[in-house]
């Protein structure tokens, strides 16, 4: 991303960069579809953090989340010709990410089933305790005391134990900051259903973490 100099005046390069940043996601994606590679770079910078956080907290493995993030943007590139500007880019790209998470979850469940008949090879899952290093959920106990590793691990386990439909709504809302309407479009459910899933998720987390109050 081009630097914007802080000298008080904006040169041609800085003005062009600011104009790029001012464009909506949908306009940028349409420009990328029409051959403007720079527009894609702006979209990546704008959304990679939110997407990575969602993927990381879904799969609980940093290296795998990084691989999946690359796959998300690769699919955006491959599908650019099919993008319609009437579709909200955030909804579209998170649908891609969510589908990858669903596939990953299915593979993980299959591996766990197969491993029941296989010899044990390790102490357990990697990186699980770091899942919620920075989740922002005002409705769930995440005050300064939650900085302790054992408490972060406890919160991670509680979220991982949520039903799949509730967990993905919770992560999209609390980690990625998506609206209930956007989440509904991504998961293919009415907005009120999404709100209900969020409410059930919060109730379960409150009950599970009640001793933190």
C-alpha positions in Angstrom: 0.0 0.0 0.0 1.4 3.4 -1.0 2.4 5.6 1.9 0.6 8.9 2.4 3.2 11.5 3.4 2.4 13.6 6.4 3.9 16.9 5.1 0.5 18.6 4.9 0.4 18.5 1.1 -0.7 15.5 -1.0 1.1 14.8 -4.2 -0.3 13.0 -7.3 0.7 9.6 -5.9 -0.8 10.3 -2.5 -4.0 11.6 -4.0 -4.3 8.6 -6.2 -3.8 6.3 -3.2 -6.4 8.1 -1.2 -8.9 7.9 -4.1 -8.2 4.1 -4.2 -8.9 3.8 -0.5 -12.1 5.8 -0.7 -13.7 3.4 -3.1 -16.1 0.8 -1.8 -15.3 -2.8 -1.8 -17.8 -3.4 -4.6 -16.3 -0.8 -6.8 -12.8 -2.1 -6.1 -13.8 -5.7 -7.0 -15.5 -4.5 -10.2 -12.3 -2.7 -11.1 -10.2 -5.8 -10.4 -12.6 -7.8 -12.5 -12.0 -5.4 -15.3 -8.2 -5.7 -15.1 -7.0 -3.3 -12.4 -4.6 -5.4 -10.2 -4.1 -2.5 -7.8 -7.7 -2.7 -6.7 -7.2 -6.3 -5.5 -4.2 -5.2 -3.4 -6.4 -2.7 -1.6 -9.1 -5.3 -0.9 -6.5 -7.7 0.5 -5.1 -5.0 2.8 -8.6 -4.0 3.9 -9.9 -7.5 4.7 -7.0 -9.9 5.4 -7.0 -9.2 9.2 -10.7 -9.8 9.7 -10.7 -12.9 7.5 -7.6 -14.3 9.2 -9.0 -13.9 12.7 -12.2 -15.6 11.6 -10.3 -18.5 10.1 -7.9 -18.8 13.0 -10.6 -19.0 15.6 -12.5 -21.5 13.4 -9.7 -24.0 12.8 -7.5 -23.2 15.9 -4.3 -23.6 14.0 -2.3 -20.6 12.8 -0.4 -22.2 10.0 -3.6 -23.8 8.6 -5.5 -20.5 8.9 -2.7 -18.8 6.9 -3.0 -21.4 4.2 -6.8 -21.0 4.2 -6.5 -17.2 3.9 -4.3 -17.6 0.8 -7.0 -20.0 -0.6 -9.7 -17.5 0.1 -8.0 -14.8 -2.0 -7.0 -17.3 -4.6 -10.7 -18.2 -5.0 -11.5 -14.5 -5.3 -9.1 -14.2 -8.2 -10.4 -17.3 -9.9 -14.0 -16.2 -9.5 -13.6 -12.5 -10.4 -15.3 -12.9 -13.7 -18.5 -14.2 -11.9 -18.6 -11.3 -9.4 -21.6 -9.1 -9.7 -21.3 -5.5 -8.4 -24.8 -5.8 -6.8 -23.4 -8.4 -4.4 -21.8 -7.1 -1.2 -18.2 -8.0 -1.3 -17.9 -8.7 2.4 -20.8 -11.2 2.2 -19.2 -12.8 -0.9 -15.7 -13.2 0.5 -16.9 -14.4 3.9 -19.1 -17.0 2.2 -15.9 -18.3 0.6 -14.1 -18.4 3.9 -17.1 -20.0 5.7 -17.3 -22.8 3.0 -13.6 -23.5 3.6 -14.2 -23.7 7.3 -17.1 -26.1 6.8 -14.9 -28.4 4.6 -12.1 -28.2 7.1 -14.4 -29.2 9.9 -15.7 -32.2 8.0 -12.2 -33.3 7.3 -11.2 -32.8 11.0 -14.2 -34.9 12.1 -13.3 -37.6 9.7 -9.7 -37.6 10.9 -10.9 -37.9 14.5 -13.1 -40.8 13.6 -10.3 -42.6 11.9 -7.9 -42.0 14.7 -10.0 -44.0 17.1 -8.6 -47.1 15.5 -5.1 -45.7 15.1 -2.2 -45.7 17.6 -1.8 -42.4 19.5 1.1 -40.3 18.3 1.1 -37.1 20.2 0.0 -35.2 23.3 -3.1 -33.6 21.7 -4.2 -30.6 19.6 -1.7 -27.8 18.9 -2.2 -24.1 19.5 -5.7 -24.5 20.9 -5.1 -22.4 24.0 -4.2 -19.3 21.8 -7.5 -19.2 20.0 -8.9 -16.2 21.8 -5.9 -14.0 22.3 -7.9 -10.9 21.1 -11.6 -11.8 20.7 -13.8 -8.8 21.5 -17.0 -9.8 23.0 -18.6 -7.4 25.4 -21.3 -9.8 26.3 -18.8 -12.5 27.5 -16.4 -12.2 30.5 -13.2 -11.1 28.8 -11.8 -8.5 31.2 -8.2 -7.9 32.1 -8.1 -11.2 34.1 -8.7 -13.1 30.8 -5.1 -12.4 29.9 -4.0 -15.4 31.9 -3.3 -18.3 29.5 -5.4 -20.8 31.5 -8.5 -18.5 31.3 -7.9 -17.9 27.5 -7.8 -21.6 27.1 -11.0 -22.0 29.1 -12.8 -19.5 26.9 -11.4 -21.2 23.7 -12.8 -24.5 24.9 -16.2 -23.0 25.7 -16.5 -21.5 22.2 -15.2 -24.6 20.5 -17.9 -26.6 22.4 -20.7 -24.5 20.9 -22.8 -26.1 18.1 -21.4 -25.3 14.7 -24.2 -23.0 13.6 -23.9 -21.0 16.9 -20.1 -20.9 16.9 -19.8 -19.5 13.3 -22.4 -16.8 14.1 -20.5 -15.8 17.2 -17.2 -15.6 15.4 -18.5 -13.6 12.5 -20.2 -11.2 14.8 -17.7 -10.8 17.6 -14.4 -11.4 15.8 -15.1 -10.1 12.3 -17.7 -7.5 13.3 -20.3 -8.5 10.6 -23.9 -7.4 10.9 -26.6 -9.9 11.5 -28.0 -9.2 8.1 -24.6 -10.0 6.5 -24.2 -13.1 8.6 -27.7 -14.3 7.5 -26.7 -13.9 3.9 -23.5 -15.8 4.4 -25.0 -18.8 6.2 -28.3 -18.7 4.3 -30.6 -18.1 7.3 -33.1 -15.3 8.2 -31.7 -12.5 10.2 -33.9 -13.4 13.2 -32.6 -16.9 13.1 -29.1 -15.6 13.2 -29.9 -13.4 16.2 -31.4 -16.4 18.0 -28.2 -18.4 17.3 -26.2 -15.6 18.7 -28.4 -15.3 21.8 -28.1 -19.1 22.5 -24.4 -19.0 22.0 -24.0 -16.1 24.5 -26.3 -17.8 27.0 -24.2 -21.0 26.8 -20.9 -19.1 27.2 -22.2 -17.2 30.2 -23.2 -20.4 31.8 -20.0 -22.1 31.0 -17.9 -19.1 32.2 -20.1 -18.1 35.1 -17.4 -18.6 37.7 -15.4 -15.8 36.1 -18.0 -13.2 37.1 
